[in-house]
Amino acid sequence: MSTPNPAAFPRLTTPEQLARETPALDPKYLRNWFGNLPVANSAATAQEVYRVLCGLNRVPMDARDRLELLELCESPVASVTTGLLPHLAPVVLPLPPKKRQLADFLRQLQTEMAYGYKTLLRDLHAGPAAWVKHPDIMTIGIERAIRYLGLSLLHSYQAYLPYPAGVWREIHGLYRYAEENHGHTALVACTAASDAAKTTITTSYLQTALLGVCSPYQLPPNECVQIHAFLGLWADKAHITPALDVTDTAGHFLIDLSADLPPIVFPHDIKPKAAPHLRHLVSLELARGAHALIGRLQKGEAPRTLNIGSDCIDTACIDMLQRLLKFWGLSAGRQFSRRPKKDSLLSVCTGLKAVHFFSDGQRPFAPPESSEAPADADVEIDLQGPPRHALDMDNAARTVPEENFRIERWRIRDESAAGLSLLHLGEESVAVRVGDLLGILNEDSGIWRVGVVRWLKNPEMAMLEMGVEMLAPAAHPAAVKPLVGEDRSTSAYSQALLLPAVEALRQPLSLIIARGSYQPGQELWLADGQGRPRRVRPLHVIERSAAFEQLAFAELGAG
């Protein structure tokens, strides 16, 4: 048996201990007190639990007593967190003050739990031969500290808030400490909120590390929670090694245990040299497992029968797993370099219907069945709010759009051929989510470019950052409806966009439609103002989000 290494204890942030003596809490009393809390009032209960937890973390006590009391706190903390999370949804950005306060509280609740276990570890390490004398407490303390630090990251990602400084460095440091003392693979009883009976420090570390490589700020709302739950059952399919020999970098990540950063895609242009602080994370087996699950879901098996761990359903579950494949098996660096282009402003609209409206000269949508196109509505654009339609009483018969479409002004932070980084200042909410379709006006040509929101961050109360990947330099307004037999009257036309082929991205002529507008294998009627509607057959999905689908298609002929 190797000799533990007591010199590798990481730097941990813990609250200052009170100098005065405080009577120790009786675990039996605390258990009864938790049992009598008003569970129907999550906010009041959460504040009481938080108050008790803060008190425990700031008074000196025996290590085993502290561990017992912290373990009693786990179930109430999980319950109040579950009760408060629905109040955070839907995530509207920038977060209004009350929702931001709630998001900060949820993070701090997990941080206080981590404080408790870090304090426990610090006190044990102050004595001689901590790993030899207290291997069980050390192992439990490190696993729990990593778990709760990971949950503080999760709640940051969920609300698109910057994660707290130092959290990743502490997570890495705790894992390294356990690894060097040969405790990282020891079985640990799971927390009360977990479905599993046993876990390890490595499993908890992998759950957080693999979420970190999924670019959480690029995920649709709340998907990071589903991925975290999935990883609670599947993270062990990945593994960590100190060997840095990599030929194909897909599915390989580099961990710097001394850095305050998540794992990064393994560099393909330089070969890192082995070092005590570097580790190699391999996710290929995990990606293969996700790929197998996709195949079973596509064959009709229900997610609940596959032990996925997430509550996603139907195509949303497939979409999530397909995104994970890209992160864990097909990762690639940015294809185009960014060009700083500060201080310029852009006009941006959100959603397929809005892009259709503006790219069609601000004309209300006229389905092809109409005998004649409606007259143009005079629209006065208010860049700070929705358009105002100037109609007079003598023109009451003029068609106006059923919806008002908003234009927002965003500031360019930097730009490349493939995308943009944008900044929005102001406390007013912005109706934008990860995965939304965007129209971006080219001020010089008056043409609306088309992009998709890849990530969002809400670093300050009145500041929202957004990353956009460009899909096409222009869009042609069109309309589609599913084809059932040869009967054109089976459904109504809806807005669509025709995107030109983009050679640089190896992307063919494609069609953007609303998510759920058609069933796989179904043909479509396509009307784009170029003669009679024609039949098209979708070939494959190029891009899919919660809001839209981008399809490659084949022409079948006019109707």
N, C-alpha and C positions, 0 to 999 in steps of 0.2 A: 504493500500500500504506500502510495506517495505521501510525502509530508506536506500538509497544508501550507499555504503561503500567506502569512498574516500581513505582509507588507503591501498587498494589492487592494486594500480597502479604499473604495472610491470617495471622492468628495461629495457629500450629500447636504442638501439644504434642509434644515430642521428648525422648528420654532424654538425660540428662547425659553428655557425652563424657568418657572417662577422660583424665586429664592425661598419663599415661605413654605412651610410644610402644610400640606392639604390632606385631610383624612381620605384614606383610600376608599374607593367605591366598592360595595359588596356586589359581586357578579349576580347573585340571586336577586338583589334589589333592582339592579339595572335591567335584568331580563324581564322582571315584572313590570318595570316602568315602561320599557319599550312595548310590551304587550298591551298596555293601556293607552297608548298614544291614539289621538283621533285620526285614524287612517283616512276618513272621508275628506279631511281637509289637508291635502298634500302640502300646501304652502306652509301652514302652521306647523305641521308635523316635521317637515324638512328643516325648518328653523330650529326646532327643539333638538332634533338629532344633531344638527350642525353645532349647536351650542354645547351639547354634551361632549361631542367629539373634540372640539377645540379645547375644552377643559382637560380632557384626558391627555392630550398631546403636550400640555404645558406644565405638567406636574411630574416630579420624579417618582418612580415606583419600580418594584421588582420586575425583571423581564418577563417571567411567566405570568405574573398578574396582568401586565400590560397586554401580552398576547391574548389572554383569555378575554379581556374587556374589548379589545379590538375585534376579535372574532364575533363577539356578541353584536357589534355595531354593523357587521356586514349585511345582514338581512334587512334591517331597517333602512340602511343607505340605498340598497338595491330597490326596495319598495318605493321610497319617496322619489328616487330618480325615475322609475317607471311611471309614477303618477304625474310627475312634472313635465316629462318629455312631450306629451301631446299639446301642452300649452305653448311649446316652441314652434309647432308646426301650424300652418305652412311657413316656411322660412321666407320672409319678405326682406329684401336687401335695399339699402342698408338697414340693419336691424333697428326697429324702433327702440327707444330707451328702455321700456319695460321688458321687451324680449331680450335685449342685450344684457340687462341686469340678470334675467333668468339664466341665460347661457353662461354668464360669468359665475353665477352661483353654482350651477351644475358642475362646472370645471373645478371650482374651489372645493366642493364637497368631496370629489375624488382626490383632489390634492391633499386634503386633510387626512383622508384614509392613508394615503401614501406617506404623509408626515409621520403618522403613528408607527408604521412598520419601519420607516427609516430611523426613527428615534430608537426603536427597539434594537435595530442592528448596530447603531452607533454605541449604545450603552453596552452591548455584549462585546463589541470589538475593543472597548476600552479596557477590558480585562484580558488576562493572558489566555492564549490558546482557545479562542472562541469556537472555532470549528471542531476542535477535539472535544471540548466540554459540552457544547450545545449544538450538535449538528442538526437536530430536528428543528430547533427554533430558528437557527440561521437559514435553513432551507425554506421554511415557511415564510419567514420575514422577507427574504429576497423575492420569492415568487409573488407574494402579495404586493410588495412595493412596485415591482415591474408591472403587475396587472393594473394597479390603480393609476400609476403614471401613464400607462397606455390608455386608460379610460379618460384621463384629462386631455390627452391628444385627440381621442375620438370625439369628444364633445366640442373641441375646437374646430375640427374638420366639419362636424355636422352643422355648425353655425357659420362656417366659412370665416372663422376668426383666426388670426395668427396664433400658432401654438406658443405656450409660455417658454421663455428662454431657459435653457439648461435642462429641459426635460429629456431630450434625446441623449444628452451626454450622461445623465444619471442612469437611464435605462441601459445604455451600453456598458457603463462602469459596473453596474450591479451584475450584469450577465458575465462580464469578464472576471469579476471577483469570484463568482460561483464556479466558473469554468476552471480557473487556476487553482481552486480549492477542491475540485473534483466533486462538486455537489450539484452540478447543473442537470444531471440526468436522474437524480434521486426522486422517487415518487413522493408527491405531496398531496394531501387531502384537498379537494377543491373547495372553493368558497360556497356558501349556502345558496348563492344565486346561480350556480352552475349546474348543468344537467349531468356532467361527468362526475365520477367518483374520485378519480386520481388524475394528477397532471404532473408536469415537471417545470422547472425554471426555463428550460430550453423551449418548451411548448408555449409558455406565456410570452417569452421573448419573440419567438417566431410569429405569433399572432399579431403582435404590434409591429414588428419589422416588415412583415409582408403587407400589412395595411399601408405602411409608409411608402412602399414602392408603387402603390396603386395611384399615385398622384391624387390624393383625396380631394384637393380643391377642384379637380376636373370631374368629379363624380356628380350625378344628378342628386337632388335633395334626398337625404336620408339613406342613400345607397351605401355610404360608408358604414352605417350601423348594420346593414344586412351582410356586408362583406366581413365585418368584424365577427358576427355570429357564425358565418360560414367557416371562418378560419379557426374558431373555437373548436371545431370538429376535424378540420382538414389540414391545419398548419403543419402537423407532423410529417406530411408527405414532402415537405422541403427539408433541407439540411444545411448545416454550417460546417465549414472546414477551414483550417488555416492555409491549405494549399492554394496557391494563386495561379496555377498553370491552366489557362483557358485558351482554347482555340476558337470556338464559336461562342460569341458573347451573349447570344439570345438565351434568356432564361437564367442569366448569371448576374449577380450583383456584388458590389464591393462595399463592405462595412468598415468604417473607420471608428473603432471603439473609443477614440479620444475626441471625436467630433460631436458637435451639437446638431447633427443632421441625420435623417433617415438613410438607409442604404441607397446607393446610386447604381445606375446601370454600369456594368463592368466596362471599363474603357477598352476600346478596340484599337486605338492608335498607339497606345503605350502599354508596356508590360510592367505592372506594379511589382516591386520586389517584396519578398516575404518580410514581415515585420511583426513584432509582438502585438501591435494595436490593430492589425488588419485581419479581416476574416472574409471568407468567400461564401455567399449565400446562393444556393442552387434551388431554383423553383421548377425545374422541368418536370419532375414527377407530379408535382401539384398541378401544373398546367395539363398534363396528360389526364389526370383525374377529372379536372374541370371539363376537358374535351369529351370524356366518356359520359359525363353527366348530361352534357348538351345533347349527345346522340340519343340517350334514353328519354330525355324530355321531348325531343322531336318525334320520337316514336309513340308518344302519348302517355308515358308514365307521369304520375302526379308528383310534384316536388315533395309533398309530405311523406311519400313512400321511399324517398332516396336518401334520407338522413342528411339533407343539405344544411340544416341548422338555421336557415333563413326562412322568413315568412313570405318570400316573393312568390308570385303565382304566374303560371303560363308563360307567355312570351317575355314578360318582364324578367323572369328568372333566367331565361335563355340569354337575353340581352346582357344581364349582369355577368353571367359566366363568360360570354364572348368578350366583354371588356376585360375581364380578368385574364383571358388568354393573351390579349395584347400586352398586358403589363407583365405577366409572368413567363411568357414564352416567346413573344415576338417584339420585345422592347427594341427601340431604335432611337438614336439621337436625332436632334432637330436637323431637318434637311436643308434649311436655309438660315443664314445668319440674320440676326436682328440689326436693324439700322435705327439708331436713336433719332427720333423725330418729335421733339418735345414742343409743347405750347400750341400745336395745331388742334383745331376742333373738328369733330365729325358729327354729322347727323345720322342717327341710328334709329331704326324701327325694329320691333320685335314681333315674331310670329309669321306664319305662312300667309295669313289673310292680309296682314299689314304690308308685307313685302309685295304681294300681288297688287294691292291697291296703289301703292306708290310707283311700282315699276310699270303699271298700266296707266300712267298719267293722272292718277288720283281719280279714276273713274270707278263708280260703284260696280260691283260684280254683276255681270249680266249672263246668266246661263245660256248656252246655245239654243235652248228651246224657245227663247224670247224671239218674237217676230222682228223686233228692232232693238237696237241698243239704246239704253236710256241716255237722256241728255246729260251733259257734264254738269256736275254741281260745282258752284263757285266755292272754292275752299281757301280760307285764309289760314295759313299755317302759323300756329303759335308754338314756337320751339320750347316753351316752358310747360306746355300742356297739350290736351287733345285739340285737333283741328276744329275750327268753328265754321259751320256751313252757313253762308250768307244767302238766305232765301227770302224772297218777298212774298206778299200775299197773292200777287197776280201769278205767281209761278208755283202754286201749291202742288201742281201735278208733277213737278219735276222729281225724278227719282233721286233719293239720297241713300247713302250707305246705311245699313242697319247698325253698324258699329262705327265708333270714332277711333281712329288710329293715332297713337301718340308718337311723336318724334322726340328723342332725347339727344342732348348734346354731350358728347364724351370727348375727353382730352386724350390725344395720342401720347403714350409714353415711349413706345418704340414700335417699329414696323419692319416686317420682312416680306418676301414674296409669298410666304405661306400664311402669314397671320399678323395679328396686331395685339399689343398690350394697351388697354385703355383705362382711363381713370375718370370717375364721376364724383363730383363734389356736391354736397348739399344733403340736408336731412330728409328730403322727400323720398318716398319709396320708389324703387325702380322695378318695373314688372319684368324681371329677367331671371332665368334659371339656367343652370348647366344643362346643355342639350338643346336650348332654344335656337330657332332659326333667326338670323339677323339680316336685315337689309342695311347696307352702309353706302351712303350717297357719295359718289365721286363728284365733288363740287365743280370740277372743271368741265366734265362731260355731261353731267346731269344723269348719269347712269347709276343704277343701284347695284352694287356688288352684293354677293350672298355669302354669308359665313355662318358658323355655328359656335355657340359659347362652349369653350372647353374648360375654363376654370373661373372661379370667383373667389375673392377674398374681401373681407370687411375689416380692415385693420383698425379703423377709427370710427367714431360714431357717425360722422358725416362724410365718410370716404368709402368708395367701392371700387375695387380693381377687377378687371375682367380680361381674360385671355380669349382671343377669337381666332379660329382657324378658318381661312378663306376656302370656300367651296367652288366659287366661280366668279369671274370678273363681270358677269352680267346675268340677267335672267329674263326669259320671255314669259309673260303671263299666259296661262292656259287653264283648261278645265278638264276634269276627268269624272267618269262614273263607272262603276263595275258593270261588266257585261254578263248578263244571265241569259243563256240561249241567244236568240237573235232579237230579243225584245228590248228596245232602247228605253222604254218607259218604266222599267222596273225600279229605277232609282233616280235621284236628282244629281245633277252635276255639282261638283265642289271645286274650289280653287286649287290650282296646281301651278308649278313653275317648271319650265323647260330650261335646263342648264346646258350650255355648250360644252363640247369636249375640251378638256384641258390636257394638252400634250405633256406639259411639264410634270403633272401629277399622274400621268398615264390613266386618265379618267375619260371614259367615253361619254357621248351624249347621254344625258340622264334626266330623270323626272323626279320632282319633289312633290309628294302628296302628304296629306295629314295622316298621322299614325292611326291605323285601324280602318283606313278607307277601303281596303280590299282584303280578300283572303288569299293565302298562297295558292298558286295555280290558276287564279282567276284572271281573265283578260279584262282590259279596260277600253272604254271609249275615250279618245283623246281629241279635244278641240283646242286649236291654238290660233284660230282666225285665218288659217291658210287653207281655205277650201272646206269641204265637208268633214265632219268628225271621222276619225279613222280608228281602226282597232289596233291595239298594241298588246304585246305580251311581256310582262315583267320577266327579266332573266335572272337577276340576282340583286340582293340588297348591297348597295355601296356604303350607306350610312343609315343608322337607325338610332333615334333617341325617343324619349317619352313624348315628343311633340311632332316628329315628322319621320318620313322614310324617304331616302334617296335611292332610286331604282335605275339600273340599266335595263333597257327594253329593246324589243324588236318590233318593227313595223309589220302589220299583217294586211293592211289595205284600207281603203275608204269604206264608209258605211253606205 
